[in-house]
Amino acid sequence: MSTVDASVCLLVINRIESLPEIALKSIAANCNARIYIGYLNIQDVSKLLLNKNTIGIDLSGSAKDLQLIAGESSYKDFGSYDFFQLVQLKWELIRQVNETSKSKILIYSDLDVVWLRNPTSACLRYFDENEDALMVIQDLTSELDEPLLCMGFVGFRGGPGLTSLVQELGKLHQELLRKDASIGDDDVVTKYYRDRQSPKSIRLLPQSTFPTGNLISLFLQKQPLPGMKRVQPYIFHANFVVGLHKKLLLIFIFLIQSGSEKAYFDYVDRCKFLFEIFSRRIKNSLPFGVK
């Protein structure tokens, strides 16, 4: 496991079962960087902070400054208005970790992202070779004239430039939320990118090695011809599905392909998910109209 001057940050804004543990375990298995966990309620992260190299960042004060809901531990669905409000704290977390850690590389990783290999060295090489770049970010683009960015996994060059960038993004986020309560961080960074006509400071990560949830079928298909090897991704982001159970199922399906599901799911959960996958396949194979 290579050593890079890097810090990783996660945001835990409420009590979420399993996802934070899986995300943290996958990072620690592939990278020895310091891991900063932003939280509102210490009870939500107390077990996570027992892990090696983890540092807690209390964001409850920042939440009050932004007049956000704080102190509740109930699960906030990824599509709820409360979640869209609380996700503003992502910018503050990144700012604090940047100023605290003084790392060359800072990576933000969502809780529904699992790491399969260490991306920090690749990010460092890229920033060393591209002095104008401040951010490398997941790419959701499907149309040439409509770039779409995703904050699920983002690499940043640490330093004063990053502080200025996240302050701009945080301010833009507040402005957009006043017009539309369902604006998320992906919308914010996409607007910032489009308004500046694809600035050199923001570069898009390859979809093949930093895939989002809608691309999972590319990693499930059998090779059509001998000798064709599937690309080994750095991470997998279980977005494009809503709800905790569906995200866990998507991660489980992805991890099966590499045989690493046993490292993240216990025997009972593996049996439940395998049965669900089998049931879905049977249902999908039935002729139209048959129940």
BADREN-753150 format. One record per residue: x, y, z of N, C-alpha, C in turn; residue in one letter. Coordinates in steps of 0.1 Angstrom, whole numbers, padded with zeros to 4 digits, always signed. Layout:
XYZXYZXYZa
...
END
This chain:
+0009-0012+0000+0000+0000+0000+0009+0012+0000m
+0008+0020-0011+0017+0032-0012+0013+0043-0003s
+0023+0051+0001+0020+0062+0010+0021+0075+0003t
+0010+0083+0003+0008+0096-0004+0003+0105+0007v
+0008+0118+0006+0003+0128+0015-0011+0132+0012d
-0020+0124+0017-0034+0125+0013-0043+0124+0025a
-0055+0131+0024-0065+0130+0034-0078+0127+0027s
-0086+0118+0034-0099+0115+0028-0110+0119+0038v
-0121+0125+0032-0132+0129+0041-0145+0123+0037c
-0153+0119+0047-0167+0114+0046-0176+0123+0054l
-0189+0123+0050-0199+0131+0057-0210+0122+0062l
-0212+0121+0075-0222+0113+0081-0232+0123+0087v
-0243+0125+0080-0252+0136+0085-0264+0130+0094i
-0265+0117+0094-0275+0111+0103-0272+0096+0105n
-0280+0089+0112-0277+0075+0115-0281+0067+0103r
-0271+0061+0097-0273+0053+0085-0267+0039+0088i
-0274+0028+0086-0270+0015+0088-0260+0010+0077e
-0250+0004+0080-0241-0004+0072-0233+0005+0062s
-0239+0014+0054-0231+0021+0044-0218+0028+0049l
-0219+0035+0060-0207+0042+0065-0196+0032+0068p
-0200+0020+0074-0190+0010+0078-0183+0004+0065e
-0192+0001+0055-0186-0004+0043-0177+0005+0036i
-0181+0018+0035-0173+0028+0028-0160+0030+0035a
-0160+0031+0049-0148+0033+0056-0139+0021+0055l
-0144+0009+0056-0136-0003+0055-0129-0005+0042k
-0137-0001+0031-0131-0002+0018-0119+0008+0016s
-0121+0020+0022-0110+0030+0021-0098+0025+0028i
-0100+0021+0041-0089+0016+0049-0082+0004+0043a
-0089-0004+0036-0083-0016+0030-0074-0013+0018a
-0076-0001+0012-0068+0003+0000-0059+0015+0002n
-0060+0021+0013-0053+0034+0015-0050+0037+0029c
-0038+0042+0032-0034+0045+0046-0035+0059+0050n
-0043+0067+0042-0044+0081+0044-0053+0084+0057a
-0051+0096+0062-0060+0100+0073-0074+0101+0068r
-0084+0097+0076-0098+0097+0072-0105+0106+0082i
-0111+0117+0077-0118+0127+0085-0133+0124+0082y
-0140+0123+0094-0155+0120+0093-0162+0132+0099i
-0170+0139+0090-0178+0150+0094-0191+0145+0100g
-0196+0150+0111-0208+0146+0117-0216+0157+0124y
-0229+0154+0126-0237+0163+0134-0239+0158+0148l
-0240+0145+0149-0243+0139+0162-0232+0128+0165n
-0225+0129+0176-0213+0120+0178-0218+0106+0179i
-0230+0104+0184-0235+0090+0185-0236+0083+0171q
-0237+0091+0161-0238+0085+0147-0225+0079+0142d
-0214+0084+0148-0201+0080+0143-0191+0075+0153v
-0197+0072+0165-0188+0068+0176-0180+0055+0173s
-0187+0045+0167-0181+0033+0163-0171+0035+0152k
-0174+0044+0143-0165+0046+0131-0152+0052+0136l
-0153+0061+0146-0141+0068+0151-0131+0059+0159l
-0135+0046+0161-0127+0037+0168-0116+0031+0158l
-0119+0033+0145-0110+0027+0135-0097+0035+0134n
-0086+0029+0130-0073+0035+0129-0074+0046+0118k
-0067+0057+0121-0065+0068+0112-0078+0077+0110n
-0088+0075+0118-0100+0083+0117-0100+0094+0127t
-0105+0106+0122-0106+0118+0130-0120+0124+0128i
-0126+0128+0138-0140+0133+0138-0139+0148+0136g
-0149+0154+0128-0150+0168+0126-0165+0171+0129i
-0167+0178+0140-0180+0182+0145-0185+0194+0137d
-0196+0192+0129-0202+0202+0120-0215+0208+0126l
-0218+0204+0138-0231+0209+0144-0231+0225+0144s
-0219+0231+0148-0219+0245+0148-0221+0251+0134g
-0215+0246+0124-0217+0250+0111-0231+0249+0106s
-0238+0238+0110-0252+0236+0107-0261+0246+0113a
-0258+0250+0125-0265+0261+0132-0263+0274+0125k
-0251+0277+0121-0248+0289+0113-0256+0290+0100d
-0258+0279+0094-0265+0278+0081-0280+0276+0084l
-0284+0276+0097-0298+0274+0101-0304+0261+0095q
-0296+0250+0096-0300+0237+0092-0305+0229+0103l
-0312+0218+0100-0316+0208+0110-0304+0201+0116i
-0303+0201+0129-0291+0195+0135-0296+0187+0148a
-0288+0177+0151-0291+0170+0164-0300+0158+0162g
-0306+0156+0150-0315+0145+0148-0307+0133+0143e
-0310+0121+0148-0303+0109+0143-0311+0101+0134s
-0323+0104+0132-0332+0096+0123-0326+0097+0109s
-0328+0086+0101-0323+0085+0088-0330+0095+0079y
-0322+0102+0071-0327+0111+0061-0324+0105+0047k
-0335+0102+0040-0334+0095+0027-0326+0104+0018d
-0319+0098+0009-0310+0106-0001-0318+0115-0010f
-0331+0113-0011-0339+0121-0019-0348+0131-0012g
-0347+0132+0001-0355+0141+0009-0350+0155+0009s
-0359+0165+0012-0355+0179+0012-0345+0182+0024y
-0347+0175+0035-0338+0176+0046-0324+0172+0042d
-0323+0162+0034-0310+0157+0029-0303+0168+0020f
-0311+0174+0011-0306+0184+0002-0301+0196+0010f
-0307+0199+0021-0303+0210+0029-0290+0207+0037q
-0289+0195+0042-0278+0191+0051-0265+0189+0042l
-0267+0185+0030-0256+0182+0021-0247+0194+0019v
-0252+0206+0022-0244+0218+0021-0232+0218+0030q
-0233+0209+0040-0221+0208+0050-0209+0202+0043l
-0211+0196+0032-0200+0190+0024-0189+0200+0021k
-0193+0212+0017-0183+0223+0014-0176+0227+0026w
-0183+0228+0038-0176+0232+0050-0167+0221+0055e
-0170+0209+0054-0162+0197+0057-0149+0198+0049l
-0150+0199+0036-0138+0200+0028-0129+0211+0031i
-0135+0223+0034-0127+0235+0038-0120+0232+0051r
-0126+0227+0061-0120+0224+0074-0109+0214+0072q
-0111+0203+0065-0101+0193+0063-0089+0198+0056v
-0091+0206+0046-0081+0212+0038-0072+0221+0047n
-0078+0229+0055-0070+0238+0064-0064+0231+0076e
-0070+0220+0080-0065+0213+0092-0054+0203+0088t
-0056+0196+0077-0047+0185+0073-0034+0190+0066s
-0035+0201+0059-0024+0206+0050-0019+0195+0041k
-0028+0186+0036-0024+0176+0027-0022+0181+0013s
-0014+0174+0005-0013+0177-0009-0025+0173-0017k
-0031+0162-0012-0043+0157-0019-0054+0155-0009i
-0066+0159-0012-0078+0157-0004-0088+0150-0012l
-0094+0140-0007-0104+0132-0015-0117+0132-0007i
-0128+0136-0013-0141+0135-0007-0148+0123-0014y
-0153+0114-0005-0159+0101-0010-0173+0100-0003s
-0184+0098-0010-0197+0096-0005-0198+0083+0002d
-0208+0082+0011-0210+0069+0018-0214+0058+0010l
-0220+0060-0002-0224+0049-0011-0213+0047-0022d
-0201+0050-0018-0189+0047-0027-0181+0037-0020v
-0177+0026-0027-0167+0016-0022-0155+0017-0031v
-0143+0016-0024-0130+0017-0030-0126+0002-0033w
-0120+0001-0045-0115-0013-0049-0100-0012-0051l
-0094-0001-0053-0079+0001-0053-0076+0016-0049r
-0064+0019-0046-0060+0032-0041-0059+0042-0052n
-0068+0053-0052-0067+0063-0063-0058+0075-0059p
-0052+0075-0047-0045+0087-0043-0032+0090-0051t
-0025+0079-0054-0013+0081-0062-0016+0086-0076s
-0027+0081-0082-0031+0086-0096-0035+0100-0095a
-0042+0104-0085-0046+0118-0083-0034+0127-0082c
-0024+0123-0074-0012+0131-0071-0004+0133-0084l
-0003+0122-0092+0004+0123-0105-0003+0132-0114r
-0016+0132-0114-0023+0141-0123-0021+0155-0120y
-0022+0158-0107-0021+0172-0102-0006+0177-0105f
+0003+0168-0103+0017+0172-0106+0019+0175-0121d
+0012+0168-0129+0014+0170-0144+0005+0181-0149e
-0005+0185-0142-0015+0195-0146-0016+0206-0136n
-0008+0216-0137-0007+0226-0126-0020+0235-0125e
-0028+0236-0135-0040+0244-0135-0051+0237-0128d
-0050+0224-0126-0062+0216-0121-0062+0217-0106a
-0074+0219-0101-0077+0220-0086-0086+0208-0082l
-0094+0203-0092-0104+0192-0088-0105+0182-0100m
-0105+0169-0096-0109+0159-0105-0122+0152-0100v
-0132+0151-0108-0145+0147-0103-0152+0137-0112i
-0161+0129-0106-0168+0119-0114-0176+0126-0125q
-0178+0119-0136-0184+0124-0148-0197+0116-0150d
-0208+0123-0151-0221+0117-0154-0225+0120-0169l
-0217+0126-0176-0221+0132-0189-0224+0121-0199t
-0236+0123-0206-0240+0114-0217-0242+0121-0230s
-0243+0134-0230-0245+0143-0241-0233+0152-0242e
-0228+0154-0254-0216+0163-0256-0218+0177-0251l
-0230+0182-0253-0233+0196-0250-0239+0198-0236d
-0240+0188-0228-0246+0189-0215-0237+0182-0205e
-0226+0187-0201-0218+0181-0191-0225+0179-0177p
-0224+0168-0171-0230+0165-0158-0219+0160-0149l
-0217+0166-0137-0207+0163-0128-0213+0156-0116l
-0205+0148-0109-0210+0141-0097-0201+0142-0085c
-0206+0146-0074-0198+0148-0062-0196+0136-0054m
-0199+0124-0059-0197+0111-0052-0183+0109-0048g
-0174+0111-0058-0160+0109-0055-0153+0121-0062f
-0145+0128-0054-0138+0140-0059-0124+0141-0053v
-0114+0144-0062-0101+0146-0057-0097+0161-0058g
-0091+0166-0048-0087+0180-0048-0073+0182-0046f
-0067+0193-0052-0054+0197-0048-0055+0205-0035r
-0048+0201-0025-0049+0209-0012-0042+0222-0013g
-0046+0232-0005-0040+0245-0005-0051+0256-0005g
-0046+0269-0006-0055+0280-0005-0065+0281-0017p
-0061+0275-0029-0070+0275-0040-0082+0267-0037g
-0081+0256-0030-0092+0248-0026-0102+0255-0017l
-0096+0262-0007-0105+0270+0002-0113+0280-0005t
-0107+0287-0015-0115+0296-0023-0126+0290-0031s
-0122+0278-0037-0132+0271-0045-0144+0266-0038l
-0142+0260-0026-0153+0255-0019-0162+0266-0012v
-0155+0277-0009-0163+0289-0005-0173+0294-0016q
-0167+0294-0028-0176+0298-0040-0187+0288-0042e
-0184+0275-0041-0194+0265-0043-0205+0265-0032l
-0200+0267-0020-0210+0268-0008-0219+0280-0010g
-0214+0292-0014-0222+0303-0016-0232+0301-0027k
-0228+0295-0038-0237+0292-0049-0247+0282-0045l
-0244+0272-0037-0254+0262-0032-0265+0269-0024h
-0261+0279-0015-0271+0286-0008-0281+0294-0017q
-0275+0300-0027-0283+0308-0036-0293+0300-0044e
-0288+0288-0049-0297+0279-0057-0308+0273-0048l
-0305+0270-0035-0315+0264-0027-0326+0274-0023l
-0323+0287-0024-0334+0296-0021-0344+0296-0033r
-0340+0292-0044-0348+0291-0056-0355+0278-0058k
-0348+0267-0053-0353+0253-0055-0347+0245-0044d
-0357+0240-0035-0353+0233-0023-0347+0219-0026a
-0348+0214-0039-0343+0201-0042-0330+0201-0049s
-0323+0213-0049-0310+0214-0055-0300+0206-0047i
-0292+0198-0053-0281+0190-0047-0267+0195-0050g
-0258+0189-0044-0244+0193-0047-0239+0190-0061d
-0245+0179-0067-0242+0176-0081-0247+0188-0090d
-0259+0193-0087-0264+0204-0095-0255+0217-0094d
-0250+0219-0082-0242+0231-0079-0229+0230-0087v
-0222+0219-0085-0209+0218-0092-0210+0218-0107v
-0221+0212-0112-0224+0212-0126-0226+0226-0132t
-0234+0234-0125-0237+0248-0129-0224+0256-0129k
-0216+0254-0118-0204+0261-0117-0195+0258-0129y
-0194+0245-0133-0186+0241-0144-0191+0246-0157y
-0204+0245-0159-0210+0250-0172-0209+0265-0173r
-0212+0273-0163-0211+0287-0163-0197+0292-0167d
-0187+0285-0163-0173+0289-0166-0168+0281-0178r
-0177+0275-0186-0174+0268-0198-0162+0258-0197q
-0164+0249-0188-0155+0238-0186-0141+0243-0183s
-0139+0249-0171-0126+0255-0168-0115+0244-0166p
-0103+0248-0168-0092+0239-0167-0089+0235-0152k
-0095+0242-0143-0093+0239-0129-0101+0227-0125s
-0111+0223-0133-0119+0211-0130-0118+0201-0141i
-0113+0190-0138-0112+0179-0148-0121+0167-0145r
-0125+0160-0155-0135+0149-0153-0127+0136-0153l
-0131+0128-0143-0125+0115-0141-0131+0105-0152l
-0123+0095-0156-0128+0085-0166-0139+0077-0160p
-0150+0075-0168-0161+0068-0163-0158+0053-0162q
-0148+0048-0169-0145+0034-0169-0139+0030-0156s
-0131+0039-0149-0124+0035-0137-0130+0042-0125t
-0139+0052-0127-0146+0058-0116-0161+0058-0119f
-0167+0045-0121-0180+0044-0126-0191+0048-0115p
-0202+0052-0121-0214+0055-0113-0224+0043-0114t
-0235+0043-0106-0243+0032-0105-0250+0027-0118g
-0253+0037-0127-0259+0033-0140-0250+0026-0149n
-0237+0025-0146-0228+0017-0155-0225+0003-0150l
-0232-0001-0140-0229-0014-0134-0229-0026-0144i
-0238-0025-0154-0239-0036-0163-0226-0038-0171s
-0218-0027-0173-0206-0029-0180-0196-0038-0173l
-0198-0040-0160-0189-0048-0152-0195-0062-0149f
-0207-0065-0153-0214-0077-0151-0213-0087-0163l
-0212-0081-0175-0213-0089-0187-0200-0098-0188q
-0203-0110-0193-0191-0119-0197-0184-0114-0209k
-0171-0117-0209-0163-0112-0220-0168-0118-0233q
-0171-0110-0244-0176-0115-0256-0165-0123-0264p
-0152-0120-0263-0142-0126-0270-0130-0129-0260l
-0123-0140-0263-0111-0144-0254-0101-0133-0255p
-0094-0130-0244-0084-0120-0243-0088-0106-0240g
-0101-0104-0240-0106-0090-0237-0108-0089-0222m
-0100-0080-0216-0101-0079-0201-0109-0067-0197k
-0116-0069-0187-0124-0058-0181-0115-0049-0173r
-0118-0036-0175-0110-0026-0167-0113-0027-0152v
-0102-0026-0145-0104-0027-0130-0106-0013-0125q
-0118-0010-0120-0121+0004-0115-0114+0007-0101p
-0112+0020-0099-0107+0024-0086-0118+0023-0075y
-0130+0027-0080-0141+0028-0070-0154+0024-0077i
-0165+0022-0070-0178+0021-0075-0188+0029-0067f
-0196+0037-0074-0205+0046-0067-0219+0041-0069h
-0226+0037-0059-0239+0031-0059-0250+0042-0059a
-0249+0051-0069-0260+0061-0070-0270+0056-0081n
-0279+0065-0085-0290+0061-0095-0300+0052-0089f
-0299+0048-0076-0309+0041-0069-0312+0049-0056v
-0325+0049-0052-0329+0056-0040-0332+0047-0029v
-0328+0049-0017-0331+0041-0006-0319+0033-0001g
-0318+0031+0012-0306+0024+0017-0305+0010+0012l
-0316+0002+0012-0316-0012+0008-0311-0013-0006h
-0316-0005-0015-0312-0006-0029-0297-0003-0031k
-0293+0006-0024-0278+0010-0025-0270-0002-0020k
-0273-0008-0009-0266-0019-0004-0266-0031-0014l
-0278-0033-0020-0280-0044-0029-0271-0041-0042l
-0270-0029-0046-0262-0026-0058-0247-0028-0055l
-0243-0023-0043-0229-0026-0039-0226-0041-0038i
-0235-0048-0033-0233-0063-0031-0232-0069-0045f
-0240-0065-0054-0240-0071-0068-0226-0068-0074i
-0222-0055-0072-0209-0051-0078-0197-0059-0072f
-0197-0061-0059-0186-0067-0052-0186-0082-0055l
-0197-0088-0058-0197-0102-0062-0188-0105-0074i
-0187-0095-0083-0179-0097-0095-0164-0100-0092q
-0159-0094-0081-0145-0096-0077-0144-0106-0066s
-0155-0111-0061-0155-0121-0050-0151-0115-0037g
-0153-0101-0036-0149-0095-0023-0161-0091-0014s
-0173-0097-0018-0185-0093-0010-0184-0099+0005e
-0177-0109+0007-0176-0115+0020-0169-0106+0030k
-0160-0097+0025-0153-0088+0033-0162-0077+0039a
-0174-0075+0033-0182-0064+0037-0196-0067+0041y
-0200-0080+0038-0214-0084+0042-0213-0097+0050f
-0220-0098+0061-0220-0111+0069-0228-0121+0062d
-0228-0133+0067-0234-0145+0061-0249-0143+0059y
-0256-0138+0069-0270-0136+0068-0274-0126+0057v
-0267-0115+0057-0270-0105+0046-0266-0110+0032d
-0256-0118+0031-0252-0123+0018-0263-0133+0013r
-0269-0141+0022-0279-0150+0019-0292-0142+0014c
-0295-0132+0022-0307-0124+0019-0306-0117+0005k
-0294-0111+0002-0292-0105-0011-0292-0115-0022f
-0285-0126-0020-0285-0136-0031-0299-0141-0034l
-0307-0143-0024-0321-0147-0026-0329-0137-0033f
-0326-0124-0030-0333-0113-0037-0329-0112-0051e
-0316-0114-0054-0311-0114-0068-0318-0125-0076i
-0318-0137-0070-0324-0149-0077-0339-0146-0079f
-0346-0141-0069-0360-0138-0071-0363-0128-0082s
-0355-0118-0083-0356-0107-0093-0354-0113-0107r
-0344-0122-0108-0341-0128-0121-0353-0137-0125r
-0358-0145-0116-0370-0153-0119-0382-0145-0124i
-0384-0134-0117-0395-0125-0120-0393-0119-0134k
-0381-0114-0137-0378-0108-0149-0379-0117-0161n
-0377-0130-0158-0378-0140-0169-0392-0145-0173s
-0402-0141-0165-0415-0145-0168-0421-0138-0180l
-0430-0144-0187-0436-0137-0199-0444-0125-0194p
-0446-0115-0202-0453-0103-0198-0467-0107-0194f
-0471-0101-0182-0485-0103-0177-0485-0115-0167g
-0475-0123-0166-0475-0134-0157-0469-0129-0144v
-0476-0132-0133-0471-0128-0119-0467-0140-0111k
END
